[in-house]
Amino acid sequence: MKETRKRSAVRPWRRGLAGLVCAVMLAVGLFPVTASADTDNLPNGWWPYWEDYADAVASGNKDQILKTGDALVDFYSDYPMSVEIADHLCRVYFERLESEYFEEAGDYDAAIDNTLKLREVCQYLTDNGSDYKDIVIRCDAHLDVMEPMSEVYAVSYTQQSPYDSDAVAASGSYYGSIFQGDLVTTGNYSVAAVYVELETETAEKFDYIIDPLDTGDGIIQINLNFLYQGDTARKVPTGAYDDSLRTTLNYLNGLRTPVIMRVGAEMDIWETWTVTPEEYIAAFRYIADMTRQLAPNVELVWSPNYTCRWNETIDMYYPGDQYVDWVGLSLYFNYDSTTSTAWDWLEYSHLQRFADPVENARRVVEFAKEHGKPVAATEGGAIKNGTQGESYAARQAAKMYSTLTMVFPEVKSIVYFDRLQDGNDYRMAGSVLSAVESAVSGNPSLIKPGQDTAGTYIPLSQFNEQTDGQMVLGAYARTYYNFNVNASYYLDGVNVANPTSAPNQYVLNTAALSTGSHTLRVDFNDGHGWTDSREYRLVKAADGTVTVREGAQAFSDTVSHWGRSFITTASDAGLMAGVGDGKFDPDGSLNVSQVLVLAANAHARAAGAAVPAGSGGYWYQGFYDYCADNGIIDAGQLPAAQCERPATRMEMISILDRALPDSQLSPRVDIPEGYIPDVSADDPDHDLVYRWYRAGIIAGGSDHSFNGDTGITRAEVAVILCQLNGLA
């Protein structure tokens, strides 16, 4: 199926992190209808439909299951909803979800629709006395991963951090490791993490580790663990650990390196001493208040696991924006088994789909984005000696370091659990180390040793900056069945790259691009029936600036027009817009009002300013006022009411000449005196017209005549704007 993307639409079922759950939930047999079912309240004639459907399910014939299910649903559509009807509909929709009929066919729209209907009837049943909350949660989880996504990214070097944080780098992301006891990791990192057990230790105890790292560069992460989990959390507000907290905070306050402190991590999966959300929140807030007072240099990290206990969601444990500086998560990806177990009934614990470093992080990142917080992967990794072996660990670790900060630039710090723990070997050595080093080297968004900043990945459609001869591109797509969709790149119709693994990187040689407009297309195919293409227009200016627009297409009325390439280039560069309905009106006249818009925008762009919005008056009032205020026009000679008439060629260059910087009109062409037959030496506009000819912006008619009293078409203006901006 060809995926239809609606970029501005937001699915109504999107609820951020509300569905983060974790527990074994066993599917209850839903067939057949038992004698105890209350069938008296069902409408007359229901039984034949149900019998046909039950027989189809018993036979396992997919086509018959779908056909008879549709017939049953259609029959009930003529009657008002009831508990009995909802029960039957639930069974039909659940069978389709559990058997993944639509998902296997790559028909994700149908799969989404089915899941929405299942959620609706289960919520109805819950609201009417039954407990179907578990299936509602499962539906939310299923919907959260169902809609395919694809994006193409470019590394930008002009981005600045949007976060009010001293620990977040201006651009790029830190990466590092656990530094602890005998397991101090060798090598240079920009973030180092240390574990401190609140009940028995203080940060000061680890001064021998922290002091050498306190260079003022990067960040230091303190993992303030609750050794006794819920028991500790309940005691924190009583002051039981005040002495330990004061010692730790006073010590951290003396450091010159920014510190982030993770408080009682993974509270949502504590098992030995569980905690209620209210108890944990009270403990976090207590520590936050003390930290703000004693160690204002310390930023607080609230760090759940990426899944929760059954029937809980991570937002239940959130202490509040005023207490949290960072959102963290434990990012482990130990298995990629396809074995069917009880765990794969629940979407968030499916071993194949969620043993993935990017997908595991996604829901926590979405939650953090909703709250405007940077994200820290506070620990994580894959077991080298697990059932999948070291090659799996190397592959997944490489994906984390190569792709996570591309898809989620909100992740500003990554810490790897580089140690042997209870026989589980997470150590970054051997092929895992080699894979990570290669991934780090190729990821320009990671802050390397000796640096304090790096690039930041942004959607390619937002790219607009000067390049140094190359653009680093990456492409990522995921569907329900494939979190490693490959991409193919086409530049001006020619296949230029076919990377075979995330982040599907391609380095575009912008130095070799000619000035002007180019097309870039990226194709995705998940191997399960889903395909997608992202198309872009790249416009390169003479100064090396590359501007990108997504989905740029030629206007329907310029397909065979002589000025098509200029019109496309000017439109893609944001210099001119169409007139609506996919048309440009290339032979239409340019009005004086439109000249004022061009002049105001050009002047403001050169001045690094913006044109203020007009207050009342004409649609172009703001542009008119800007031009008058900046001496581009004389309001006394050109009243605003007279600007909706066609402009002459002379009026256009007279207005633009006063708006443009001298550098755009410097001489480039040798035009001798007398070259322009209708502009004499004593013509008052002689110097103006010759300046534009000698700048190579206009050339006149076949005999070089200027024809200043005639009008000018929109296509001719597109040519002039391309010339002025070095795009022709």
BAVEX-530001 format. One record per residue (C-alpha): x, y, z. Coordinates in steps of 0.2 Angstrom, whole numbers, plus 5000, padded with zeros to 4 digits. Last residue first. Layout:
BEGIN
XYZ
...
//
This chain:
BEGIN
510251614938
510151594957
511351734962
510051834971
509851974959
509851864944
508551754952
507451904956
507651974938
507051804931
505551794943
505151974938
505051924920
503851784924
502751904934
502552014919
503152184917
502252344911
502752464898
503352644901
505252584904
505452504887
507252464890
507752444872
509252314869
508752294851
507952124855
507252184871
508152234887
509552154896
509052164914
510052104930
511752104923
512352234935
512852334919
511052334914
510352384931
511652524933
511252584915
509452604920
509752704935
511152814927
509952864913
508452894923
508453084921
508753054902
510153174896
511253034890
509752954881
508852794886
507852724871
509252654862
510152564876
511952534871
512252724869
513652714882
514552544883
513852404894
515252294901
514352174912
514652134931
514452314938
513852304957
511952304959
511852174973
513252244982
512452414983
511152344994
509352334987
507852444993
508252604983
508552514967
506952404970
505852564969
506652634954
506752464946
504952434947
504352604943
505352604927
504652434921
502952494924
501852434938
500152374936
498852454947
498452414965
499652544972
498652704970
497752694987
499352694996
499852864989
501452874979
502053054977
501753094995
502252925002
503952944994
504652774992
506152674997
506452805011
506452675025
504852735033
503952745016
504552565012
504052495029
502352585028
501952505011
502452335016
501352345032
499952415021
499952275008
498252205012
497652385013
497152485028
497252405045
498852395056
500152325045
501352185051
503152235054
504352185040
505752095048
507552135051
509352075046
509652235036
509852135020
508252035023
507352195028
507752285011
507352125001
505652105010
505152285008
505652294990
504752124985
503152184995
503252354987
503352284970
501852174974
500852334978
501452414962
500652274952
501552144942
500552094927
500051914923
501051814910
501751694923
500051674932
500851564946
499551424948
499351284961
497551344966
498351504972
499251654965
501051584967
502351654978
503951744975
505651754983
505451604994
506951514987
505751384980
504751514971
506151594963
506951434957
505251374951
504951534942
506651534934
506451364928
504751394921
505151554912
504851494894
503151424899
502851234895
502451174913
502051354919
500251354922
500151194933
501551264945
503051164946
503251064962
504151084978
503750934990
504950995003
505851155002
507751175005
508851325004
510751305002
511851455004
513451434994
513751624991
513051604973
511451524979
510951344979
509151294979
508651114984
506951064980
506350914990
505350754988
505050625001
504450454995
503550315004
503250125002
502250005013
501949825007
502949735020
504749755013
504849925022
505150025007
505750205007
506250324993
507150494995
507050624982
508150774979
507850904965
508951044961
508751234958
510151364955
511951374956
512751214951
513051074964
514851014965
515251114980
513651044988
514350874989
512950784997
513550665011
512250515012
511850425028
510550295030
510550315049
510150165049
510750035037
510949985019
511350155011
510850164993
511550324986
511650434970
510150374960
509950504946
508350604945
509050774949
509850684965
509050524969
509350444987
508750264992
508250225010
508250075021
506950035033
507649975050
506149985062
505149865051
503549775055
502449915062
503350045051
504950145053
505850265043
507450365045
508550465032
510150555035
511050695026
512750775029
512850925018
514450975009
515551115002
515651225018
513751255018
512851415020
511151395028
509351355025
508851185031
507051165037
506451045024
507950935029
507250905046
508550955059
510050865065
511150965076
513050995073
514350995087
514751095103
516051105117
517451005108
519050935115
518350755115
516850745103
515150815104
513950705095
512950785081
514250745067
513950555069
515150465058
516550455072
515250405085
514550265074
516350195070
516850205088
515250115093
515449975081
517249945086
516749945105
515449825102
516549715091
517749695106
517449805121
516049915128
515549805143
513749755144
514149585150
512749515161
513449405175
512749505189
513349665181
514849685170
515149865164
514949995151
513150055154
513250185141
512750365144
511950475131
511650655133
510650795123
509250685117
508050825110
508950795093
507750645092
507850565075
509650615072
510150605090
509650415091
510350365074
512250345075
512550315093
511050205096
511150115080
512950065084
512349995101
511049895092
512249815079
513649785092
512449705104
511749595090
513449535085
513849505103
512549365105
510749355103
510349255118
511349365129
513249375131
513449545124
512049615133
511349775125
511549955132
510750085143
511050225156
510450405158
509850425141
509650605144
508250715137
507950905136
506350965143
504951065135
503550975144
502750905128
504450875121
504850765136
503350655134
503850635116
505550585121
504950465133
503850385119
505250375107
506650305117
506250125115
505950155096
507750225094
508650095104
507749945098
507249795108
505449865106
504849785091
505549605092
505349585111
503549655112
503549735129
502649895124
501349815113
500649695126
500349515119
502249505116
502549465134
501549305134
502849235122
503049225103
504849205099
505449345087
506949385098
507749555096
508349565114
509349675125
508849845121
509149955136
508850135137
508450185155
507650355153
507850535157
506850695157
507850855162
507551005173
506150935184
505451025199
504551165191
503951055177
503050935188
503450785199
502950655185
502550485192
500750475184
501550535168
502450365167
500850265165
500150125176
498949985172
500349855173
502049925179
502950045168
503950045152
505350165146
506050165163
505850325172
507150465174
506750635182
508350725180
508750875191
510051015187
511451045199
512151225199
510851285212
511751165224
511051205242
509351295240
508851225223
509451055228
508451055244
506851095235
507250955222
507550825236
505850865243
505050865226
505750695222
505150625238
503350685237
503250635218
503850455224
502550445237
501150505226
501550395212
501450245224
503050145228
503549965226
504849895237
505449735228
504649785212
505149955206
504549975188
503950155188
505250215200
506550185186
507750315193
507750385211
508450555207
509550575192
510750725195
511450835181
513050925185
513851065175
515751065178
516451195190
516151085206
515851155223
513951145223
514250955220
515050935237
513751045246
512350935238
513150765243
513450815261
511750895262
510850745255
511750625267
511250735282
509450755276
509250565273
507850535287
507150705284
505350635284
505150685266
506450555261
505650405271
504350355259
505550365244
506750255254
505450115257
504950135239
506650095232
507750025245
509350075237
508650235231
509950295218
510650465216
511450445198
512550585197
512950645179
514450755176
514450865161
515550925146
517051035150
517351125166
518751005170
517950905185
518350735178
519850715188
518850765204
517450655200
518350485202
519350515217
517950625224
516850465224
516450475243
515950655241
514450605231
513750525247
513450345251
512350225262
510550275260
510650385245
511650255235
512750355223
513150295205
514350405194
514050455176
515350535165
514850655150
516050715136
517050565135
518850525133
519450345135
519650225149
518050165159
518250165178
517649985182
518649975198
517550095207
516350185195
516350285179
514850245169
514950305151
514850455139
514050545126
513550735124
512350805111
512450935098
512151125099
512251245113
512651105125
511351075139
512151085156
511851275159
510051245155
508551355149
508251245134
508051305116
509851255112
510551345096
510551285078
511651365065
512751215062
511451105054
511550925050
510150865038
508750755040
507450655030
505950585038
504750435038
503450385050
502150235049
500650245060
500550095071
501750115085
500650225096
499050145090
499649985097
500050055114
498350155114
497449995110
498349895123
497850025136
496050005130
496249815131
496849825149
495449955154
494149825149
493349825166
491449805164
490149925172
489550035158
491050155156
492150005154
491049935140
491050095131
492950105133
493049935125
491849985111
492950145107
494650055109
494149915097
493550055084
495150145086
496149985083
495149935068
495450115060
497250105064
497449925056
496449995040
497650135039
499150025041
498649915026
500449825026
499649665023
500349595039
499649745048
497849715041
497749535048
498649565064
497949405072
497649495089
497049655081
495849565069
495249455083
495049605094
493949695082
492749555080
492649515099
492449695103
490949705091
490149565100
490349645117
489849815111
488149735104
487849665121
488249825131
487249925119
487550045104
485950095095
485549985080
485749995061
487649975063
487349805071
487049725054
488549815046
489749745060
489049565057
489349575039
491049655041
491449505052
490849385040
491949455026
493549475037
493349305045
492949225028
494549305020
495649245035
495049065035
495449005052
494048875052
493548915070
493549105066
492449075050
491248965060
491049105073
490749235060
489349125051
488549095068
488649275073
487749335057
486449195058
486149245077
485849425075
484149415067
483149505081
484149635090
485249585105
484449615122
483949425125
485749375121
486449395138
487949275137
487849135149
487549005135
489349045129
489749145113
491249055105
492549125106
493349265116
494749165124
495649285136
497249355131
498549355145
499249515151
501049515157
501549685163
502249855156
501450015152
501850175143
500150225136
499950405142
501650445135
501050565122
499150545119
498950525100
497250455098
496550605088
497950585075
498750745071
498550815054
499750945047
500950815038
499550715031
500550565023
499650445011
500650275012
500650174996
500050005000
//
